[in-house]
Amino acid sequence: MVGFVFYPLGYLFVARPLAQAIVPSLPWWLVAAGFGVGLWIFALYVMAHLIAGLPAFLDFIPLAWASFGGHVIFGVVVGAVVRWREETA
């Protein structure tokens, strides 16, 4: 539910408007990728480290880098879907 509903809403109503207010010239895909990086930091530092007590960023083991790639891809896909929905609306 969080990844399907709340994170995309975070992109739509927080990350994208914030990026447009601060640096309006950034392309959508860069904002979306940055959103994915932010999600990764939240997941592996805040949730895994501060909440669960695991090493910060899982000590950068290969799983942490796979997670990084997955979060960036997720962010770009969310950005692409938002852009596509706006163009067809």
C-alpha positions in Angstrom: 0.0 0.0 0.0 2.8 2.4 0.9 4.8 1.9 -2.3 1.7 1.7 -4.5 -0.2 4.7 -3.1 1.6 6.9 -0.6 5.1 7.1 -2.3 3.6 8.1 -5.7 1.4 10.7 -3.9 4.6 12.0 -2.2 6.2 12.5 -5.6 3.1 14.1 -7.0 2.3 16.5 -4.1 5.7 17.0 -2.4 8.8 16.2 -4.4 7.7 17.5 -7.8 6.2 20.8 -6.6 9.3 21.3 -4.4 11.6 20.8 -7.3 9.6 23.1 -9.5 9.7 25.8 -6.9 13.5 25.5 -6.2 14.9 24.5 -9.6 12.1 24.7 -12.3 14.5 24.0 -15.1 15.2 20.4 -14.0 13.9 17.8 -16.4 11.1 15.5 -15.0 13.3 12.4 -15.2 16.0 14.0 -13.0 13.5 15.0 -10.4 12.0 11.5 -10.5 15.4 9.9 -10.2 16.2 12.2 -7.3 12.9 11.2 -5.7 14.1 7.6 -5.9 17.4 8.4 -4.3 15.5 10.1 -1.5 13.3 7.0 -1.0 16.5 4.9 -0.9 18.0 7.1 1.8 14.7 7.0 3.8 14.6 3.2 3.5 18.2 2.3 4.3 19.0 5.0 6.7 15.8 6.0 8.5 13.9 2.8 8.4 16.7 0.2 8.4 19.2 2.0 10.5 17.4 4.3 12.9 14.2 2.2 13.3 15.4 -1.4 12.8 18.9 -1.0 14.2 20.7 -2.4 11.1 24.0 -0.8 9.9 23.5 2.5 8.1 22.9 1.8 4.4 23.5 -1.9 5.3 27.2 -1.1 5.2 26.9 -0.7 1.4 26.8 -4.4 0.7 25.7 -5.5 -2.8 22.0 -5.7 -1.7 22.2 -2.0 -0.7 23.3 -1.1 -4.3 20.6 -3.3 -5.8 18.1 -1.5 -3.6 19.5 1.8 -4.8 18.9 0.8 -8.4 15.4 -0.4 -7.7 14.5 2.8 -5.9 15.8 5.0 -8.7 13.9 2.9 -11.3 10.8 3.1 -9.1 11.1 6.9 -9.0 11.6 7.2 -12.7 8.6 5.0 -13.4 6.4 7.0 -11.0 7.6 10.2 -12.7 6.9 8.7 -16.2 3.4 7.6 -15.2 2.6 11.0 -13.7 3.8 12.7 -16.8 1.9 10.3 -19.1 -1.3 10.8 -17.1 -1.0 14.6 -17.3 -0.4 14.5 -21.1 -3.5 12.3 -21.6 -5.8 14.3 -19.3 
